[in-house]
Amino acid sequence: MDSPRRSNIVLIGFRGVGKSSVGRALAALLEWQCVDTDAEIEAAAGRTIRDIFATDGEAAFRQHEHDILSQVTANERQIISVGGGAVLRADNRALLHEAGLCVWLTAPVATLQARIEADPSSAATRPALSSAGVIQEVATVLAEREPLYAALADHVLDTSQHSIDDAAAQIAAYHASFRG
Ligand code: S3P
């Protein structure tokens, strides 16, 4: 039997889909708190994600990520933007499902590559997830993760078809209709 779900909106999806920017716009619209779990991890550890990956490895980063998700998902009335790999662990997926409505933001591979390349914070926050490199790996890593995003998603939105404000408005409308 499912646990009752809390009143949050969780934004899931690959790097570059716009989770952080859509999250900020949506939080402003609903007057909810905006929480970016990558930023929370960096603040708690006092180090960049890239540094945690480089020094301690991906498994250690995933544990930091799980610890932050456990804390954040206990609260309500938040837009929670999670890192693209937060769905990899089954215990994280359970936390996110219980936290509230999960919205999967998508975009075509070429759009994601262009956005990641154009994002000045990419080098500091986005370590490569494979030996292929941050840009080259998008299609393969995304294909591996798609079933996990799809299984968790209550709603899917292609951000390449909307401005940030429009995407936020679409999600707010979906959320209102879901609540009836
Ligand atoms: C990761 C995505 C990043 C960050 C870390 C790992 C991933 O977050 O959590 O670099 O595994 O896809 P964004 O999706 O916000 O870039």
Backbone and ligand atoms as CSV (ligand in chain L), in Angstrom:
chain,resi,resn,atom,element,x,y,z
A,1,MET,N,N,0.854,-1.207,0.000
A,1,MET,CA,C,0.000,0.000,0.000
A,1,MET,C,C,0.889,1.255,0.000
A,2,ASP,N,N,0.546,2.196,-0.888
A,2,ASP,CA,C,1.295,3.446,-1.009
A,2,ASP,C,C,1.172,4.295,0.245
A,3,SER,N,N,2.275,4.942,0.680
A,3,SER,CA,C,2.172,5.943,1.748
A,3,SER,C,C,1.485,7.168,1.156
A,4,PRO,N,N,0.824,7.991,1.994
A,4,PRO,CA,C,0.229,9.215,1.466
A,4,PRO,C,C,1.312,10.136,0.916
A,5,ARG,N,N,1.012,10.838,-0.163
A,5,ARG,CA,C,2.028,11.708,-0.792
A,5,ARG,C,C,1.906,13.117,-0.242
A,6,ARG,N,N,3.063,13.743,-0.040
A,6,ARG,CA,C,3.058,15.096,0.525
A,6,ARG,C,C,2.831,16.145,-0.569
A,7,SER,N,N,2.680,17.379,-0.091
A,7,SER,CA,C,2.322,18.478,-0.982
A,7,SER,C,C,3.569,19.215,-1.488
A,8,ASN,N,N,4.250,18.614,-2.440
A,8,ASN,CA,C,5.397,19.228,-3.108
A,8,ASN,C,C,5.266,18.954,-4.600
A,9,ILE,N,N,6.037,19.667,-5.404
A,9,ILE,CA,C,6.200,19.303,-6.810
A,9,ILE,C,C,7.682,19.025,-7.021
A,10,VAL,N,N,7.968,17.830,-7.548
A,10,VAL,CA,C,9.358,17.411,-7.755
A,10,VAL,C,C,9.661,17.470,-9.250
A,11,LEU,N,N,10.731,18.153,-9.607
A,11,LEU,CA,C,11.132,18.231,-11.021
A,11,LEU,C,C,12.283,17.264,-11.250
A,12,ILE,N,N,12.037,16.283,-12.129
A,12,ILE,CA,C,13.058,15.289,-12.451
A,12,ILE,C,C,13.416,15.432,-13.930
A,13,GLY,N,N,14.560,14.854,-14.295
A,13,GLY,CA,C,14.964,14.885,-15.698
A,13,GLY,C,C,16.460,15.091,-15.825
A,14,PHE,N,N,16.939,14.960,-17.048
A,14,PHE,CA,C,18.378,14.989,-17.317
A,14,PHE,C,C,18.950,16.392,-17.172
A,15,ARG,N,N,20.255,16.472,-17.049
A,15,ARG,CA,C,20.970,17.754,-17.042
A,15,ARG,C,C,20.536,18.593,-18.241
A,16,GLY,N,N,20.304,19.867,-17.987
A,16,GLY,CA,C,20.029,20.776,-19.097
A,16,GLY,C,C,18.567,20.852,-19.492
A,17,VAL,N,N,17.678,20.123,-18.812
A,17,VAL,CA,C,16.252,20.211,-19.190
A,17,VAL,C,C,15.590,21.462,-18.641
A,18,GLY,N,N,16.261,22.134,-17.673
A,18,GLY,CA,C,15.689,23.383,-17.142
A,18,GLY,C,C,15.044,23.230,-15.777
A,19,LYS,N,N,15.437,22.194,-15.023
A,19,LYS,CA,C,14.807,21.961,-13.706
A,19,LYS,C,C,14.967,23.173,-12.784
A,20,SER,N,N,16.178,23.728,-12.740
A,20,SER,CA,C,16.411,24.836,-11.801
A,20,SER,C,C,15.663,26.091,-12.225
A,21,SER,N,N,15.731,26.451,-13.515
A,21,SER,CA,C,15.046,27.693,-13.927
A,21,SER,C,C,13.535,27.549,-13.894
A,22,VAL,N,N,13.016,26.416,-14.354
A,22,VAL,CA,C,11.562,26.216,-14.282
A,22,VAL,C,C,11.141,26.140,-12.806
A,23,GLY,N,N,11.975,25.524,-11.979
A,23,GLY,CA,C,11.676,25.418,-10.545
A,23,GLY,C,C,11.532,26.788,-9.894
A,24,ARG,N,N,12.449,27.691,-10.234
A,24,ARG,CA,C,12.374,29.051,-9.649
A,24,ARG,C,C,11.101,29.758,-10.102
A,25,ALA,N,N,10.776,29.654,-11.390
A,25,ALA,CA,C,9.576,30.328,-11.921
A,25,ALA,C,C,8.309,29.734,-11.299
A,26,LEU,N,N,8.289,28.425,-11.142
A,26,LEU,CA,C,7.115,27.747,-10.573
A,26,LEU,C,C,6.947,28.097,-9.094
A,27,ALA,N,N,8.053,28.167,-8.386
A,27,ALA,CA,C,7.999,28.525,-6.963
A,27,ALA,C,C,7.452,29.943,-6.794
A,28,ALA,N,N,7.867,30.849,-7.689
A,28,ALA,CA,C,7.372,32.232,-7.615
A,28,ALA,C,C,5.869,32.263,-7.890
A,29,LEU,N,N,5.442,31.450,-8.842
A,29,LEU,CA,C,4.023,31.407,-9.225
A,29,LEU,C,C,3.145,30.869,-8.096
A,30,LEU,N,N,3.587,29.826,-7.464
A,30,LEU,CA,C,2.774,29.185,-6.409
A,30,LEU,C,C,3.058,29.773,-5.025
A,31,GLU,N,N,4.069,30.637,-4.963
A,31,GLU,CA,C,4.540,31.171,-3.677
A,31,GLU,C,C,4.932,30.033,-2.736
A,32,TRP,N,N,5.637,29.090,-3.307
A,32,TRP,CA,C,6.199,27.987,-2.540
A,32,TRP,C,C,7.718,28.181,-2.471
A,33,GLN,N,N,8.320,27.433,-1.579
A,33,GLN,CA,C,9.780,27.434,-1.447
A,33,GLN,C,C,10.401,26.719,-2.650
A,34,CYS,N,N,11.563,27.201,-3.100
A,34,CYS,CA,C,12.268,26.544,-4.199
A,34,CYS,C,C,13.518,25.878,-3.639
A,35,VAL,N,N,13.643,24.585,-3.830
A,35,VAL,CA,C,14.809,23.868,-3.295
A,35,VAL,C,C,15.512,23.137,-4.433
A,36,ASP,N,N,16.802,23.409,-4.578
A,36,ASP,CA,C,17.605,22.750,-5.607
A,36,ASP,C,C,18.556,21.809,-4.862
A,37,THR,N,N,18.373,20.510,-5.025
A,37,THR,CA,C,19.136,19.583,-4.170
A,37,THR,C,C,20.642,19.632,-4.454
A,38,ASP,N,N,21.041,19.937,-5.705
A,38,ASP,CA,C,22.481,20.069,-5.976
A,38,ASP,C,C,23.079,21.201,-5.136
A,39,ALA,N,N,22.351,22.331,-5.078
A,39,ALA,CA,C,22.842,23.477,-4.287
A,39,ALA,C,C,22.878,23.107,-2.798
A,40,GLU,N,N,21.890,22.348,-2.334
A,40,GLU,CA,C,21.863,21.921,-0.920
A,40,GLU,C,C,23.044,21.002,-0.601
A,41,ILE,N,N,23.358,20.117,-1.544
A,41,ILE,CA,C,24.495,19.196,-1.333
A,41,ILE,C,C,25.789,20.004,-1.214
A,42,GLU,N,N,25.965,20.964,-2.123
A,42,GLU,CA,C,27.192,21.770,-2.101
A,42,GLU,C,C,27.285,22.597,-0.824
A,43,ALA,N,N,26.145,23.153,-0.385
A,43,ALA,CA,C,26.148,23.971,0.836
A,43,ALA,C,C,26.472,23.100,2.053
A,44,ALA,N,N,25.874,21.913,2.123
A,44,ALA,CA,C,26.096,21.036,3.284
A,44,ALA,C,C,27.533,20.521,3.316
A,45,ALA,N,N,28.087,20.202,2.135
A,45,ALA,CA,C,29.439,19.629,2.091
A,45,ALA,C,C,30.519,20.722,2.093
A,46,GLY,N,N,30.120,21.940,1.726
A,46,GLY,CA,C,31.105,23.023,1.617
A,46,GLY,C,C,32.063,22.798,0.464
A,47,ARG,N,N,31.628,22.048,-0.539
A,47,ARG,CA,C,32.475,21.743,-1.703
A,47,ARG,C,C,31.593,21.680,-2.948
A,48,THR,N,N,32.208,21.802,-4.101
A,48,THR,CA,C,31.425,21.669,-5.331
A,48,THR,C,C,31.160,20.186,-5.613
A,49,ILE,N,N,30.136,19.951,-6.404
A,49,ILE,CA,C,29.820,18.575,-6.797
A,49,ILE,C,C,30.993,17.967,-7.558
A,50,ARG,N,N,31.572,18.774,-8.410
A,50,ARG,CA,C,32.710,18.277,-9.200
A,50,ARG,C,C,33.844,17.810,-8.276
A,51,ASP,N,N,34.071,18.568,-7.200
A,51,ASP,CA,C,35.124,18.210,-6.258
A,51,ASP,C,C,34.766,16.919,-5.505
A,52,ILE,N,N,33.494,16.786,-5.110
A,52,ILE,CA,C,33.085,15.556,-4.405
A,52,ILE,C,C,33.293,14.346,-5.322
A,53,PHE,N,N,32.890,14.479,-6.590
A,53,PHE,CA,C,33.089,13.382,-7.558
A,53,PHE,C,C,34.579,13.064,-7.705
A,54,ALA,N,N,35.392,14.123,-7.860
A,54,ALA,CA,C,36.818,13.933,-8.158
A,54,ALA,C,C,37.555,13.342,-6.968
A,55,THR,N,N,37.201,13.777,-5.750
A,55,THR,CA,C,37.955,13.365,-4.572
A,55,THR,C,C,37.411,12.072,-3.956
A,56,ASP,N,N,36.095,11.990,-3.835
A,56,ASP,CA,C,35.495,10.863,-3.099
A,56,ASP,C,C,34.811,9.841,-4.002
A,57,GLY,N,N,34.544,10.232,-5.248
A,57,GLY,CA,C,33.909,9.303,-6.180
A,57,GLY,C,C,32.396,9.473,-6.246
A,58,GLU,N,N,31.813,8.863,-7.287
A,58,GLU,CA,C,30.371,9.038,-7.511
A,58,GLU,C,C,29.537,8.413,-6.387
A,59,ALA,N,N,29.952,7.265,-5.859
A,59,ALA,CA,C,29.146,6.605,-4.820
A,59,ALA,C,C,28.998,7.511,-3.593
A,60,ALA,N,N,30.084,8.197,-3.234
A,60,ALA,CA,C,30.027,9.118,-2.086
A,60,ALA,C,C,29.081,10.279,-2.383
A,61,PHE,N,N,29.152,10.790,-3.626
A,61,PHE,CA,C,28.220,11.854,-4.009
A,61,PHE,C,C,26.780,11.365,-3.896
A,62,ARG,N,N,26.523,10.143,-4.361
A,62,ARG,CA,C,25.147,9.605,-4.323
A,62,ARG,C,C,24.647,9.477,-2.882
A,63,GLN,N,N,25.558,9.210,-1.950
A,63,GLN,CA,C,25.143,9.130,-0.539
A,63,GLN,C,C,24.796,10.522,-0.008
A,64,HIS,N,N,25.620,11.538,-0.353
A,64,HIS,CA,C,25.280,12.923,0.021
A,64,HIS,C,C,23.901,13.271,-0.543
A,65,GLU,N,N,23.703,12.882,-1.805
A,65,GLU,CA,C,22.445,13.205,-2.489
A,65,GLU,C,C,21.268,12.546,-1.759
A,66,HIS,N,N,21.438,11.294,-1.373
A,66,HIS,CA,C,20.365,10.583,-0.665
A,66,HIS,C,C,20.072,11.254,0.685
A,67,ASP,N,N,21.120,11.640,1.396
A,67,ASP,CA,C,20.927,12.265,2.715
A,67,ASP,C,C,20.145,13.573,2.571
A,68,ILE,N,N,20.500,14.372,1.574
A,68,ILE,CA,C,19.791,15.647,1.353
A,68,ILE,C,C,18.344,15.389,0.934
A,69,LEU,N,N,18.146,14.406,0.057
A,69,LEU,CA,C,16.773,14.092,-0.380
A,69,LEU,C,C,15.916,13.659,0.809
A,70,SER,N,N,16.488,12.901,1.726
A,70,SER,CA,C,15.733,12.455,2.920
A,70,SER,C,C,15.273,13.663,3.726
A,71,GLN,N,N,16.171,14.650,3.868
A,71,GLN,CA,C,15.806,15.841,4.654
A,71,GLN,C,C,14.768,16.691,3.934
A,72,VAL,N,N,15.054,16.995,2.682
A,72,VAL,CA,C,14.213,17.938,1.931
A,72,VAL,C,C,12.796,17.396,1.742
A,73,THR,N,N,12.685,16.109,1.444
A,73,THR,CA,C,11.369,15.551,1.122
A,73,THR,C,C,10.468,15.413,2.340
A,74,ALA,N,N,10.993,15.707,3.523
A,74,ALA,CA,C,10.150,15.656,4.730
A,74,ALA,C,C,9.282,16.913,4.836
A,75,ASN,N,N,9.645,17.962,4.087
A,75,ASN,CA,C,8.913,19.232,4.170
A,75,ASN,C,C,7.844,19.316,3.077
A,76,GLU,N,N,7.052,20.404,3.118
A,76,GLU,CA,C,5.975,20.555,2.141
A,76,GLU,C,C,5.972,21.937,1.508
A,77,ARG,N,N,5.117,22.102,0.499
A,77,ARG,CA,C,4.967,23.367,-0.234
A,77,ARG,C,C,6.302,23.845,-0.803
A,78,GLN,N,N,6.969,22.930,-1.481
A,78,GLN,CA,C,8.259,23.228,-2.105
A,78,GLN,C,C,8.246,22.745,-3.556
A,79,ILE,N,N,8.992,23.453,-4.389
A,79,ILE,CA,C,9.350,22.924,-5.699
A,79,ILE,C,C,10.745,22.354,-5.507
A,80,ILE,N,N,10.875,21.061,-5.694
A,80,ILE,CA,C,12.156,20.394,-5.442
A,80,ILE,C,C,12.772,20.001,-6.790
A,81,SER,N,N,13.874,20.659,-7.161
A,81,SER,CA,C,14.586,20.287,-8.392
A,81,SER,C,C,15.709,19.347,-7.998
A,82,VAL,N,N,15.711,18.151,-8.560
A,82,VAL,CA,C,16.730,17.179,-8.157
A,82,VAL,C,C,17.732,16.951,-9.284
A,83,GLY,N,N,18.931,16.554,-8.942
A,83,GLY,CA,C,19.965,16.252,-9.935
A,83,GLY,C,C,19.489,15.121,-10.852
A,84,GLY,N,N,20.027,15.119,-12.061
A,84,GLY,CA,C,19.581,14.164,-13.068
A,84,GLY,C,C,19.720,12.706,-12.659
A,85,GLY,N,N,20.672,12.413,-11.746
A,85,GLY,CA,C,20.903,11.028,-11.348
A,85,GLY,C,C,20.203,10.633,-10.054
A,86,ALA,N,N,19.384,11.520,-9.517
A,86,ALA,CA,C,18.726,11.220,-8.234
A,86,ALA,C,C,17.790,10.015,-8.342
A,87,VAL,N,N,17.352,9.726,-9.575
A,87,VAL,CA,C,16.406,8.611,-9.773
A,87,VAL,C,C,17.111,7.255,-9.811
A,88,LEU,N,N,18.446,7.243,-9.764
A,88,LEU,CA,C,19.164,5.975,-9.932
A,88,LEU,C,C,18.924,5.008,-8.777
A,89,ARG,N,N,18.784,5.552,-7.560
A,89,ARG,CA,C,18.601,4.679,-6.392
A,89,ARG,C,C,17.117,4.470,-6.131
A,90,ALA,N,N,16.749,3.207,-5.871
A,90,ALA,CA,C,15.332,2.886,-5.616
A,90,ALA,C,C,14.833,3.596,-4.361
A,91,ASP,N,N,15.711,3.735,-3.347
A,91,ASP,CA,C,15.249,4.412,-2.117
A,91,ASP,C,C,14.980,5.891,-2.387
A,92,ASN,N,N,15.753,6.512,-3.301
A,92,ASN,CA,C,15.472,7.901,-3.687
A,92,ASN,C,C,14.144,7.990,-4.435
A,93,ARG,N,N,13.912,7.030,-5.328
A,93,ARG,CA,C,12.663,7.069,-6.108
A,93,ARG,C,C,11.463,6.990,-5.168
A,94,ALA,N,N,11.571,6.163,-4.132
A,94,ALA,CA,C,10.463,6.050,-3.160
A,94,ALA,C,C,10.276,7.378,-2.429
A,95,LEU,N,N,11.381,8.006,-2.027
A,95,LEU,CA,C,11.294,9.307,-1.334
A,95,LEU,C,C,10.625,10.356,-2.225
A,96,LEU,N,N,11.025,10.380,-3.494
A,96,LEU,CA,C,10.501,11.401,-4.411
A,96,LEU,C,C,9.022,11.168,-4.694
A,97,HIS,N,N,8.639,9.920,-4.850
A,97,HIS,CA,C,7.223,9.604,-5.083
A,97,HIS,C,C,6.373,10.052,-3.893
A,98,GLU,N,N,6.863,9.775,-2.708
A,98,GLU,CA,C,6.097,10.141,-1.498
A,98,GLU,C,C,6.091,11.651,-1.272
A,99,ALA,N,N,7.094,12.349,-1.809
A,99,ALA,CA,C,7.193,13.804,-1.589
A,99,ALA,C,C,6.092,14.557,-2.308
A,100,GLY,N,N,5.603,14.031,-3.419
A,100,GLY,CA,C,4.535,14.744,-4.128
A,100,GLY,C,C,4.529,14.441,-5.609
A,101,LEU,N,N,3.900,15.326,-6.377
A,101,LEU,CA,C,3.776,15.132,-7.825
A,101,LEU,C,C,5.141,15.219,-8.480
A,102,CYS,N,N,5.460,14.241,-9.301
A,102,CYS,CA,C,6.757,14.241,-9.983
A,102,CYS,C,C,6.550,14.618,-11.451
A,103,VAL,N,N,7.204,15.678,-11.868
A,103,VAL,CA,C,7.078,16.158,-13.242
A,103,VAL,C,C,8.419,15.924,-13.939
A,104,TRP,N,N,8.364,15.178,-15.029
A,104,TRP,CA,C,9.578,14.850,-15.795
A,104,TRP,C,C,9.741,15.873,-16.913
A,105,LEU,N,N,10.778,16.672,-16.812
A,105,LEU,CA,C,11.092,17.639,-17.859
A,105,LEU,C,C,12.000,16.962,-18.881
A,106,THR,N,N,11.663,17.123,-20.153
A,106,THR,CA,C,12.432,16.485,-21.226
A,106,THR,C,C,12.856,17.542,-22.251
A,107,ALA,N,N,13.749,17.139,-23.135
A,107,ALA,CA,C,14.127,17.947,-24.307
A,107,ALA,C,C,14.925,17.022,-25.219
A,108,PRO,N,N,14.944,17.310,-26.522
A,108,PRO,CA,C,15.734,16.477,-27.434
A,108,PRO,C,C,17.223,16.507,-27.055
A,109,VAL,N,N,17.923,15.418,-27.391
A,109,VAL,CA,C,19.348,15.290,-27.042
A,109,VAL,C,C,20.163,16.492,-27.524
A,110,ALA,N,N,19.939,16.936,-28.749
A,110,ALA,CA,C,20.733,18.057,-29.295
A,110,ALA,C,C,20.489,19.333,-28.491
A,111,THR,N,N,19.253,19.517,-28.024
A,111,THR,CA,C,18.934,20.701,-27.210
A,111,THR,C,C,19.673,20.617,-25.882
A,112,LEU,N,N,19.668,19.430,-25.277
A,112,LEU,CA,C,20.357,19.256,-23.987
A,112,LEU,C,C,21.853,19.538,-24.153
A,113,GLN,N,N,22.437,18.986,-25.217
A,113,GLN,CA,C,23.878,19.195,-25.443
A,113,GLN,C,C,24.185,20.674,-25.612
A,114,ALA,N,N,23.346,21.372,-26.382
A,114,ALA,CA,C,23.583,22.802,-26.626
A,114,ALA,C,C,23.443,23.593,-25.332
A,115,ARG,N,N,22.438,23.244,-24.526
A,115,ARG,CA,C,22.230,23.985,-23.272
A,115,ARG,C,C,23.371,23.731,-22.279
A,116,ILE,N,N,23.814,22.482,-22.182
A,116,ILE,CA,C,24.900,22.162,-21.236
A,116,ILE,C,C,26.176,22.895,-21.657
A,117,GLU,N,N,26.413,22.903,-22.970
A,117,GLU,CA,C,27.619,23.559,-23.490
A,117,GLU,C,C,27.581,25.072,-23.236
A,118,ALA,N,N,26.372,25.640,-23.309
A,118,ALA,CA,C,26.241,27.092,-23.176
A,118,ALA,C,C,26.178,27.550,-21.723
A,119,ASP,N,N,26.031,26.577,-20.789
A,119,ASP,CA,C,25.838,26.928,-19.379
A,119,ASP,C,C,27.196,27.153,-18.711
A,120,PRO,N,N,27.481,28.393,-18.285
A,120,PRO,CA,C,28.810,28.675,-17.722
A,120,PRO,C,C,29.096,27.916,-16.428
A,121,SER,N,N,28.049,27.451,-15.722
A,121,SER,CA,C,28.303,26.739,-14.461
A,121,SER,C,C,28.576,25.253,-14.700
A,122,SER,N,N,28.443,24.790,-15.943
A,122,SER,CA,C,28.576,23.357,-16.226
A,122,SER,C,C,29.895,22.765,-15.763
A,123,ALA,N,N,30.971,23.463,-16.062
A,123,ALA,CA,C,32.291,22.904,-15.754
A,123,ALA,C,C,32.454,22.699,-14.253
A,124,ALA,N,N,31.897,23.595,-13.447
A,124,ALA,CA,C,32.062,23.487,-11.994
A,124,ALA,C,C,31.136,22.446,-11.385
A,125,THR,N,N,29.949,22.284,-11.978
A,125,THR,CA,C,28.950,21.457,-11.285
A,125,THR,C,C,28.686,20.118,-11.959
A,126,ARG,N,N,29.159,19.944,-13.179
A,126,ARG,CA,C,28.749,18.740,-13.901
A,126,ARG,C,C,29.931,17.863,-14.299
A,127,PRO,N,N,30.336,17.007,-13.396
A,127,PRO,CA,C,31.397,16.063,-13.773
A,127,PRO,C,C,30.878,15.084,-14.812
A,128,ALA,N,N,31.765,14.568,-15.650
A,128,ALA,CA,C,31.356,13.549,-16.615
A,128,ALA,C,C,30.872,12.316,-15.866
A,129,LEU,N,N,29.869,11.644,-16.416
A,129,LEU,CA,C,29.296,10.456,-15.781
A,129,LEU,C,C,29.825,9.181,-16.424
A,130,SER,N,N,30.650,9.350,-17.453
A,130,SER,CA,C,31.234,8.201,-18.140
A,130,SER,C,C,32.541,8.674,-18.752
A,131,SER,N,N,33.261,7.745,-19.381
A,131,SER,CA,C,34.534,8.158,-19.981
A,131,SER,C,C,34.311,8.938,-21.277
A,132,ALA,N,N,33.076,8.964,-21.751
A,132,ALA,CA,C,32.804,9.624,-23.037
A,132,ALA,C,C,32.891,11.144,-22.941
A,133,GLY,N,N,32.601,11.710,-21.756
A,133,GLY,CA,C,32.615,13.175,-21.620
A,133,GLY,C,C,31.201,13.728,-21.541
A,134,VAL,N,N,31.089,14.909,-20.909
A,134,VAL,CA,C,29.785,15.484,-20.537
A,134,VAL,C,C,28.846,15.645,-21.740
A,135,ILE,N,N,29.367,16.094,-22.877
A,135,ILE,CA,C,28.500,16.352,-24.029
A,135,ILE,C,C,28.225,15.068,-24.812
A,136,GLN,N,N,29.275,14.283,-25.002
A,136,GLN,CA,C,29.156,13.072,-25.824
A,136,GLN,C,C,28.279,12.009,-25.160
A,137,GLU,N,N,28.224,12.020,-23.825
A,137,GLU,CA,C,27.523,10.934,-23.120
A,137,GLU,C,C,26.012,11.141,-23.031
A,138,VAL,N,N,25.505,12.315,-23.425
A,138,VAL,CA,C,24.095,12.646,-23.171
A,138,VAL,C,C,23.151,11.553,-23.683
A,139,ALA,N,N,23.301,11.153,-24.951
A,139,ALA,CA,C,22.351,10.206,-25.539
A,139,ALA,C,C,22.366,8.868,-24.813
A,140,THR,N,N,23.556,8.337,-24.505
A,140,THR,CA,C,23.611,7.008,-23.885
A,140,THR,C,C,23.132,7.034,-22.436
A,141,VAL,N,N,23.577,8.038,-21.664
A,141,VAL,CA,C,23.165,8.083,-20.245
A,141,VAL,C,C,21.658,8.356,-20.157
A,142,LEU,N,N,21.167,9.229,-21.030
A,142,LEU,CA,C,19.730,9.524,-21.044
A,142,LEU,C,C,18.932,8.252,-21.364
A,143,ALA,N,N,19.389,7.484,-22.353
A,143,ALA,CA,C,18.667,6.256,-22.731
A,143,ALA,C,C,18.611,5.275,-21.559
A,144,GLU,N,N,19.708,5.206,-20.789
A,144,GLU,CA,C,19.719,4.305,-19.623
A,144,GLU,C,C,18.718,4.758,-18.565
A,145,ARG,N,N,18.586,6.067,-18.431
A,145,ARG,CA,C,17.754,6.592,-17.338
A,145,ARG,C,C,16.289,6.770,-17.704
A,146,GLU,N,N,15.988,6.836,-18.978
A,146,GLU,CA,C,14.614,7.145,-19.384
A,146,GLU,C,C,13.559,6.264,-18.715
A,147,PRO,N,N,13.798,4.940,-18.611
A,147,PRO,CA,C,12.769,4.105,-17.954
A,147,PRO,C,C,12.543,4.499,-16.489
A,148,LEU,N,N,13.603,4.988,-15.835
A,148,LEU,CA,C,13.474,5.378,-14.420
A,148,LEU,C,C,12.670,6.673,-14.300
A,149,TYR,N,N,12.974,7.644,-15.183
A,149,TYR,CA,C,12.194,8.897,-15.173
A,149,TYR,C,C,10.728,8.590,-15.485
A,150,ALA,N,N,10.515,7.737,-16.493
A,150,ALA,CA,C,9.141,7.446,-16.943
A,150,ALA,C,C,8.335,6.762,-15.838
A,151,ALA,N,N,8.991,5.864,-15.106
A,151,ALA,CA,C,8.270,5.119,-14.060
A,151,ALA,C,C,7.839,6.034,-12.911
A,152,LEU,N,N,8.622,7.076,-12.680
A,152,LEU,CA,C,8.356,7.966,-11.540
A,152,LEU,C,C,7.408,9.111,-11.916
A,153,ALA,N,N,7.355,9.425,-13.210
A,153,ALA,CA,C,6.664,10.658,-13.645
A,153,ALA,C,C,5.149,10.557,-13.545
A,154,ASP,N,N,4.541,11.597,-12.935
A,154,ASP,CA,C,3.088,11.761,-12.994
A,154,ASP,C,C,2.711,12.562,-14.234
A,155,HIS,N,N,3.679,13.330,-14.733
A,155,HIS,CA,C,3.399,14.260,-15.818
A,155,HIS,C,C,4.710,14.508,-16.560
A,156,VAL,N,N,4.634,14.720,-17.875
A,156,VAL,CA,C,5.844,14.932,-18.684
A,156,VAL,C,C,5.701,16.244,-19.445
A,157,LEU,N,N,6.755,17.027,-19.488
A,157,LEU,CA,C,6.709,18.293,-20.228
A,157,LEU,C,C,8.014,18.484,-21.000
A,158,ASP,N,N,7.891,18.697,-22.321
A,158,ASP,CA,C,9.065,18.951,-23.161
A,158,ASP,C,C,9.385,20.446,-23.087
A,159,THR,N,N,10.483,20.778,-22.426
A,159,THR,CA,C,10.792,22.194,-22.201
A,159,THR,C,C,11.274,22.904,-23.472
A,160,SER,N,N,11.616,22.130,-24.515
A,160,SER,CA,C,12.048,22.791,-25.756
A,160,SER,C,C,10.859,23.434,-26.463
A,161,GLN,N,N,9.643,23.092,-26.013
A,161,GLN,CA,C,8.429,23.622,-26.656
A,161,GLN,C,C,7.843,24.809,-25.901
A,162,HIS,N,N,8.484,25.209,-24.802
A,162,HIS,CA,C,7.905,26.258,-23.955
A,162,HIS,C,C,8.985,27.197,-23.433
A,163,SER,N,N,8.601,28.455,-23.192
A,163,SER,CA,C,9.499,29.351,-22.453
A,163,SER,C,C,9.503,28.874,-20.998
A,164,ILE,N,N,10.431,29.395,-20.209
A,164,ILE,CA,C,10.499,28.997,-18.794
A,164,ILE,C,C,9.187,29.345,-18.079
A,165,ASP,N,N,8.694,30.559,-18.309
A,165,ASP,CA,C,7.454,30.979,-17.629
A,165,ASP,C,C,6.262,30.153,-18.088
A,166,ASP,N,N,6.238,29.829,-19.364
A,166,ASP,CA,C,5.137,29.028,-19.892
A,166,ASP,C,C,5.192,27.612,-19.315
A,167,ALA,N,N,6.392,27.056,-19.237
A,167,ALA,CA,C,6.535,25.712,-18.654
A,167,ALA,C,C,6.041,25.721,-17.205
A,168,ALA,N,N,6.412,26.763,-16.464
A,168,ALA,CA,C,5.975,26.871,-15.063
A,168,ALA,C,C,4.448,26.977,-14.992
A,169,ALA,N,N,3.864,27.765,-15.894
A,169,ALA,CA,C,2.401,27.928,-15.897
A,169,ALA,C,C,1.707,26.605,-16.227
A,170,GLN,N,N,2.275,25.848,-17.159
A,170,GLN,CA,C,1.691,24.542,-17.531
A,170,GLN,C,C,1.699,23.591,-16.333
A,171,ILE,N,N,2.801,23.594,-15.602
A,171,ILE,CA,C,2.904,22.685,-14.451
A,171,ILE,C,C,1.946,23.132,-13.338
A,172,ALA,N,N,1.853,24.452,-13.140
A,172,ALA,CA,C,0.931,24.968,-12.116
A,172,ALA,C,C,-0.505,24.571,-12.467
A,173,ALA,N,N,-0.862,24.644,-13.761
A,173,ALA,CA,C,-2.216,24.276,-14.186
A,173,ALA,C,C,-2.444,22.777,-13.972
A,174,TYR,N,N,-1.445,21.986,-14.295
A,174,TYR,CA,C,-1.562,20.529,-14.070
A,174,TYR,C,C,-1.749,20.247,-12.581
A,175,HIS,N,N,-0.976,20.914,-11.763
A,175,HIS,CA,C,-1.048,20.714,-10.317
A,175,HIS,C,C,-2.440,21.089,-9.795
A,176,ALA,N,N,-2.979,22.206,-10.280
A,176,ALA,CA,C,-4.317,22.658,-9.844
A,176,ALA,C,C,-5.367,21.640,-10.265
A,177,SER,N,N,-5.244,21.113,-11.486
A,177,SER,CA,C,-6.253,20.159,-11.962
A,177,SER,C,C,-6.154,18.841,-11.203
A,178,PHE,N,N,-4.955,18.479,-10.828
A,178,PHE,CA,C,-4.750,17.232,-10.088
A,178,PHE,C,C,-5.392,17.328,-8.707
A,179,ARG,N,N,-5.294,18.518,-8.115
A,179,ARG,CA,C,-5.868,18.686,-6.776
A,179,ARG,C,C,-7.388,18.797,-6.824
A,180,GLY,N,N,-7.904,19.041,-8.055
A,180,GLY,CA,C,-9.360,19.167,-8.246
A,180,GLY,C,C,-9.872,20.448,-7.654
L,1,S3P,C1,C,24.102,14.466,-12.223
L,1,S3P,C2,C,23.450,15.644,-12.499
L,1,S3P,C3,C,23.781,16.896,-11.811
L,1,S3P,C4,C,24.443,16.637,-10.456
L,1,S3P,C5,C,25.591,15.697,-10.609
L,1,S3P,C6,C,25.160,14.340,-11.190
L,1,S3P,C7,C,23.680,13.256,-12.973
L,1,S3P,O1,O,22.604,17.657,-11.610
L,1,S3P,O2,O,23.513,16.124,-9.528
L,1,S3P,O3,O,26.526,16.308,-11.441
L,1,S3P,O4,O,24.031,12.145,-12.548
L,1,S3P,O5,O,22.971,13.416,-13.991
L,1,S3P,P1,P,21.794,18.424,-12.800
L,1,S3P,O6,O,20.859,17.435,-13.416
L,1,S3P,O7,O,21.053,19.493,-12.059
L,1,S3P,O8,O,22.811,18.950,-13.734
